[in-house]
Structures are given as structure tokens and as C-alpha cells.
Amino acid sequence: MMKKVSAVMATLLLATSLTVTSFGGAEARGGRGAAAIIGGAALGILAIEALKSDREYVREGCYRGPRECRWVRGGCYYDDYGDRVCRGGHRECYRPVYCD
């Protein structure tokens, strides 16, 4: 859910910035209306893609299974003094897709 909300918010921010910046450089020949239409079209396309992105993996006859989580170890490296430094791990969750 948070992924969808952040994608939609990023889309709105991008479309707003495109529309606002196009007004400043518009010519006197009516370029403002065209810029607003282009910004609105960009907003519509990006919003549709953001809402559609979660469904692209699920085809007909397929469904998302229950949430599965696992522990992922952090990476290790050697610092400038030759000491081995390991970062802590994190929990990673996903929902696998099962097809009949």
C-alpha cells in the first residue's frame, strides 16, 4: 500500500513541477494551454502506470501467495586498518506468485 501511495505522490509531484515550470517559459502565442495539456497528459499516463504496476505480475490463473519473510545477512568489508566490519542484517518479506 505504501508503495502505491509513494508512486502516486511522486507522479503528482513530477506532473506539478512540469506544469509549473512550463508556465514560466511560455510564449505569448498561447503556449500556456499546450503546456498545461502536456502536463496533464503526463500526469495521467504516470498515474495509470503507477496503479497498474502491482498487477503486472499476476496473470489469469495466477495469484499471490501468503507473505513469506526471511532474514538477509548484511555485507562485510575490510576497513583501512585491516579490520573486518560486518553490517547487521534485515528482514525481507515478499509474496510469491503461484500459477495453476
Backbone as ProteinMPNN parsed JSONL, in Angstrom:
{"seq_chain_A": "MMKKVSAVMATLLLATSLTVTSFGGAEARGGRGAAAIIGGAALGILAIEALKSDREYVREGCYRGPRECRWVRGGCYYDDYGDRVCRGGHRECYRPVYCD", "coords_chain_A": {"N_chain_A": [[0.819, -1.186, 0.0], [1.919, 1.228, 0.835], [3.801, 1.525, -1.123], [2.265, 2.031, -3.408], [1.065, 4.467, -2.705], [3.304, 6.134, -2.436], [4.249, 6.042, -5.061], [2.164, 7.262, -6.48], [2.212, 9.797, -5.279], [4.763, 10.67, -6.054], [4.319, 10.8, -8.78], [2.386, 12.832, -8.932], [3.904, 14.976, -7.952], [5.896, 15.179, -9.93], [4.349, 15.765, -12.238], [3.193, 18.177, -11.442], [5.451, 19.805, -11.146], [6.366, 19.818, -13.794], [4.261, 21.15, -15.081], [4.163, 23.655, -13.736], [6.735, 24.739, -14.217], [6.629, 24.985, -16.95], [4.929, 27.125, -17.395], [6.408, 29.422, -16.85], [8.241, 29.672, -18.964], [6.641, 30.043, -21.155], [5.472, 31.141, -24.329], [4.034, 34.112, -25.853], [2.184, 33.299, -27.669], [0.195, 31.579, -26.919], [1.232, 29.345, -25.654], [0.889, 28.47, -23.087], [-1.49, 27.04, -22.641], [-1.011, 24.709, -24.104], [1.154, 23.686, -22.69], [-0.035, 23.107, -20.243], [-1.814, 21.108, -21.007], [-0.031, 19.13, -21.886], [1.305, 18.625, -19.47], [-0.852, 17.626, -17.953], [-1.474, 15.336, -19.431], [0.874, 13.88, -19.063], [0.711, 13.473, -16.31], [-1.6, 11.851, -16.184], [-0.781, 9.526, -17.614], [1.421, 8.63, -16.088], [0.171, 8.191, -13.617], [-1.631, 6.13, -14.211], [0.165, 4.072, -14.893], [1.472, 3.793, -12.442], [-0.554, 2.804, -10.795], [-1.078, 0.444, -12.077], [1.197, -1.074, -11.801], [1.404, -2.932, -9.695], [-0.166, -5.03, -10.474], [0.984, -6.239, -12.646], [2.428, -8.613, -12.472], [0.635, -10.598, -11.899], [-1.154, -12.863, -13.606], [-3.888, -14.267, -15.512], [-5.244, -17.039, -13.87], [-3.242, -17.084, -12.056], [-2.072, -16.268, -8.765], [-1.278, -14.321, -5.854], [0.594, -15.626, -3.248], [0.699, -16.386, 0.335], [2.279, -14.05, 2.586], [5.761, -14.236, 2.878], [8.622, -14.281, 4.896], [12.128, -13.675, 5.411], [15.426, -13.776, 6.832], [18.027, -11.673, 5.947], [21.443, -11.599, 5.631], [23.783, -9.032, 6.476], [26.276, -7.228, 4.577], [29.882, -7.696, 4.533], [33.041, -6.089, 5.008], [36.487, -4.997, 4.659], [38.089, -2.568, 6.557], [40.161, 0.448, 6.436], [42.157, -0.154, 8.266], [42.471, -2.832, 8.239], [40.653, -4.314, 9.629], [37.886, -6.486, 9.914], [34.633, -5.584, 9.095], [31.279, -6.013, 9.717], [28.0, -5.52, 8.623], [24.759, -5.236, 10.129], [22.015, -7.503, 9.584], [18.84, -7.672, 7.793], [15.258, -7.963, 7.725], [13.45, -9.441, 5.143], [10.584, -9.377, 3.217], [8.151, -10.932, 1.095], [5.662, -11.714, -1.42], [5.066, -14.555, -3.01], [4.249, -15.52, -6.412], [1.874, -17.783, -7.509], [0.979, -20.088, -10.01], [-1.664, -21.861, -11.576]], "CA_chain_A": [[0.0, 0.0, 0.0], [2.809, 2.385, 0.914], [4.462, 1.625, -2.421], [1.333, 2.681, -4.321], [0.891, 5.862, -2.295], [4.511, 6.885, -2.779], [4.322, 6.16, -6.521], [1.187, 8.274, -6.898], [2.699, 11.097, -4.827], [5.877, 11.039, -6.93], [3.723, 11.155, -10.057], [1.783, 14.155, -8.776], [4.981, 15.947, -7.816], [6.52, 15.346, -11.237], [3.433, 16.449, -13.141], [3.055, 19.557, -10.979], [6.67, 20.547, -11.476], [6.388, 20.025, -15.248], [3.265, 22.153, -15.436], [4.54, 24.961, -13.195], [7.915, 25.26, -14.912], [6.312, 25.319, -18.339], [4.27, 28.428, -17.443], [7.405, 30.488, -16.838], [8.89, 29.802, -20.268], [5.645, 30.026, -22.22], [5.488, 32.28, -25.232], [2.778, 34.863, -25.9], [1.322, 32.753, -28.707], [-0.734, 30.575, -26.389], [1.973, 28.17, -25.242], [0.493, 28.059, -21.741], [-2.512, 26.0, -22.727], [-0.369, 23.483, -24.575], [1.977, 23.168, -21.6], [-0.929, 22.526, -19.248], [-2.333, 19.859, -21.581], [1.064, 18.157, -21.858], [1.497, 18.246, -18.066], [-1.975, 16.783, -17.557], [-1.325, 14.034, -20.085], [1.96, 13.182, -18.365], [0.16, 13.051, -15.028], [-2.498, 10.721, -16.41], [-0.019, 8.342, -18.024], [2.212, 8.147, -14.957], [-0.724, 7.683, -12.585], [-2.133, 4.826, -14.659], [1.261, 3.105, -14.775], [1.739, 3.554, -11.017], [-1.612, 1.955, -10.266], [-1.042, -0.832, -12.782], [2.459, -1.776, -11.58], [1.258, -4.051, -8.76], [-0.9, -6.11, -11.111], [1.647, -6.743, -13.848], [2.941, -9.957, -12.266], [-0.447, -11.547, -11.708], [-1.88, -13.151, -14.846], [-5.062, -15.089, -15.292], [-4.867, -18.348, -13.357], [-2.166, -16.906, -11.084], [-2.446, -15.498, -7.58], [-0.194, -14.082, -4.9], [0.506, -16.479, -2.069], [0.835, -15.689, 1.618], [3.523, -13.315, 2.79], [6.865, -15.018, 3.42], [9.723, -13.423, 5.327], [13.388, -14.35, 5.714], [16.483, -12.911, 7.324], [19.106, -11.484, 4.977], [22.658, -11.145, 6.313], [24.415, -7.82, 5.966], [27.564, -7.413, 3.925], [31.102, -7.466, 5.307], [34.146, -5.495, 4.267], [37.675, -4.69, 5.455], [38.325, -1.125, 6.582], [41.529, 0.886, 6.144], [43.079, -0.712, 9.243], [42.508, -4.277, 8.082], [39.635, -4.962, 10.455], [36.68, -6.921, 9.197], [33.445, -4.92, 9.614], [30.06, -6.608, 9.155], [26.774, -4.779, 8.897], [23.642, -6.055, 10.589], [21.101, -7.928, 8.537], [17.495, -7.13, 7.814], [14.179, -8.883, 7.387], [12.938, -9.19, 3.803], [9.312, -10.069, 3.018], [7.626, -10.917, -0.266], [4.51, -12.585, -1.666], [5.343, -15.254, -4.269], [3.136, -15.716, -7.342], [1.632, -19.183, -7.85], [0.121, -20.254, -11.169], [-2.274, -23.183, -11.683]], "C_chain_A": [[0.867, 1.255, 0.0], [3.516, 2.611, -0.424], [3.568, 2.348, -3.425], [1.181, 4.16, -3.989], [2.111, 6.678, -2.669], [4.664, 7.038, -4.289], [3.361, 7.226, -7.032], [1.658, 9.663, -6.486], [3.872, 11.573, -5.687], [5.355, 11.466, -8.294], [3.109, 12.548, -9.997], [2.84, 15.246, -8.687], [5.645, 16.219, -9.159], [5.622, 16.115, -12.188], [3.251, 17.907, -12.741], [4.279, 20.373, -11.343], [6.781, 20.793, -12.979], [5.43, 21.137, -15.659], [3.678, 23.542, -14.967], [5.737, 25.536, -13.936], [7.619, 25.617, -16.353], [5.606, 26.665, -18.455], [5.274, 29.564, -17.505], [8.041, 30.712, -18.199], [7.919, 29.831, -21.42], [5.746, 31.285, -23.064], [4.113, 32.925, -25.268], [1.794, 34.287, -26.903], [0.356, 31.693, -28.19], [-0.031, 29.298, -25.978], [1.571, 27.651, -23.882], [-0.539, 26.947, -21.776], [-1.924, 24.668, -23.159], [0.474, 22.858, -23.468], [1.111, 22.513, -20.527], [-1.498, 21.2, -19.737], [-1.258, 18.777, -21.536], [1.327, 17.697, -20.429], [0.389, 17.344, -17.563], [-1.9, 15.4, -18.167], [-0.225, 13.213, -19.415], [1.488, 12.669, -17.015], [-0.733, 11.83, -15.189], [-1.754, 9.443, -16.744], [0.758, 7.769, -16.844], [1.332, 7.587, -13.85], [-1.272, 6.313, -12.954], [-1.057, 3.762, -14.515], [1.566, 2.793, -13.314], [0.688, 2.637, -10.412], [-1.578, 0.554, -10.866], [0.163, -1.68, -12.391], [2.323, -2.977, -10.647], [0.605, -5.252, -9.423], [-0.142, -6.761, -12.267], [2.169, -8.172, -13.693], [1.842, -11.01, -12.195], [-1.221, -11.686, -13.007], [-3.107, -13.981, -14.509], [-4.625, -16.492, -14.891], [-3.743, -18.285, -12.342], [-2.674, -16.073, -9.913], [-1.23, -15.335, -6.686], [-0.429, -14.932, -3.661], [0.636, -15.682, -0.79], [2.211, -15.033, 1.742], [4.56, -14.213, 3.449], [8.01, -14.069, 3.743], [10.965, -14.268, 5.599], [14.399, -13.314, 6.163], [17.607, -12.862, 6.306], [20.306, -10.912, 5.725], [23.182, -9.875, 5.67], [25.773, -8.129, 5.364], [28.731, -7.117, 4.844], [32.167, -6.862, 4.403], [35.315, -5.271, 5.228], [37.922, -3.185, 5.395], [39.805, -0.823, 6.321], [42.569, 0.295, 7.09], [43.173, -2.229, 9.171], [41.507, -5.029, 8.931], [38.437, -5.323, 9.6], [35.457, -6.32, 9.877], [32.233, -5.522, 8.917], [28.859, -5.771, 9.565], [25.696, -5.752, 9.359], [22.731, -6.427, 9.431], [19.76, -7.231, 8.641], [16.496, -8.202, 7.394], [13.603, -8.481, 6.032], [11.675, -10.021, 3.591], [8.86, -9.933, 1.573], [6.421, -11.843, -0.335], [4.732, -13.272, -3.0], [4.064, -15.414, -5.105], [3.052, -17.198, -7.69], [0.666, -19.239, -9.031], [-0.4, -21.69, -11.225], [-1.922, -23.831, -12.995]], "O_chain_A": [[0.599, 2.214, -0.724], [3.793, 3.748, -0.806], [4.043, 3.178, -4.2], [1.169, 5.005, -4.883], [1.979, 7.795, -3.168], [5.161, 8.065, -4.752], [3.71, 8.005, -7.919], [1.522, 10.613, -7.257], [3.959, 12.757, -6.011], [5.89, 12.395, -8.899], [3.294, 13.351, -10.911], [2.688, 16.315, -9.277], [5.926, 17.371, -9.489], [6.085, 17.025, -12.875], [3.164, 18.78, -13.604], [4.158, 21.509, -11.799], [7.237, 21.856, -13.399], [5.767, 21.971, -16.499], [3.556, 24.508, -15.72], [5.741, 26.725, -14.252], [8.294, 26.474, -16.925], [5.672, 27.296, -19.51], [5.013, 30.577, -18.154], [8.35, 31.851, -18.548], [8.329, 29.658, -22.568], [6.068, 32.362, -22.561], [3.139, 32.356, -24.773], [0.658, 34.757, -26.974], [-0.243, 30.976, -28.991], [-0.666, 28.243, -25.956], [1.877, 26.507, -23.545], [-0.449, 25.999, -20.996], [-2.3, 23.619, -22.637], [0.504, 21.635, -23.325], [1.484, 21.482, -19.967], [-1.646, 20.264, -18.951], [-1.545, 17.632, -21.186], [1.548, 16.509, -20.194], [0.652, 16.395, -16.825], [-2.218, 14.406, -17.514], [-0.37, 12.006, -19.222], [1.826, 11.553, -16.619], [-0.632, 10.879, -14.414], [-2.072, 8.383, -16.205], [0.753, 6.557, -16.625], [1.704, 6.606, -13.207], [-1.368, 5.432, -12.1], [-1.344, 2.656, -14.057], [1.886, 1.652, -12.979], [1.017, 1.777, -9.595], [-2.003, -0.409, -10.228], [0.158, -2.889, -12.624], [3.06, -3.951, -10.798], [0.802, -6.382, -8.977], [-0.612, -7.76, -12.812], [2.333, -8.874, -14.691], [2.104, -12.193, -12.412], [-1.869, -10.74, -13.457], [-3.327, -14.348, -13.355], [-3.729, -17.066, -15.511], [-3.327, -19.318, -11.816], [-3.597, -15.272, -10.062], [-0.278, -16.112, -6.756], [-1.525, -14.946, -3.102], [0.68, -14.452, -0.816], [3.169, -15.429, 1.079], [4.279, -14.869, 4.452], [8.327, -13.17, 2.964], [10.861, -15.437, 5.972], [14.243, -12.121, 5.902], [18.084, -13.903, 5.854], [20.203, -9.87, 6.373], [23.04, -9.671, 4.464], [26.348, -9.186, 5.624], [28.593, -6.378, 5.818], [32.186, -7.095, 3.195], [35.156, -5.345, 6.447], [37.96, -2.599, 4.313], [40.593, -1.721, 6.023], [43.751, 0.249, 6.749], [43.886, -2.843, 9.965], [41.513, -6.26, 8.95], [38.031, -4.585, 8.702], [35.251, -6.508, 11.076], [32.159, -5.545, 7.688], [28.731, -5.368, 10.721], [25.72, -6.936, 9.023], [22.69, -5.732, 8.416], [19.565, -6.33, 9.456], [16.856, -9.21, 6.786], [13.303, -7.309, 5.805], [11.698, -11.239, 3.768], [9.154, -8.938, 0.911], [6.186, -12.648, 0.566], [4.598, -12.629, -4.041], [2.954, -15.438, -4.572], [4.039, -17.799, -8.114], [-0.34, -18.53, -9.054], [0.345, -22.63, -10.949], [-2.349, -24.955, -13.263]]}, "name": "protein", "num_of_chains": 1, "seq": "MMKKVSAVMATLLLATSLTVTSFGGAEARGGRGAAAIIGGAALGILAIEALKSDREYVREGCYRGPRECRWVRGGCYYDDYGDRVCRGGHRECYRPVYCD"}
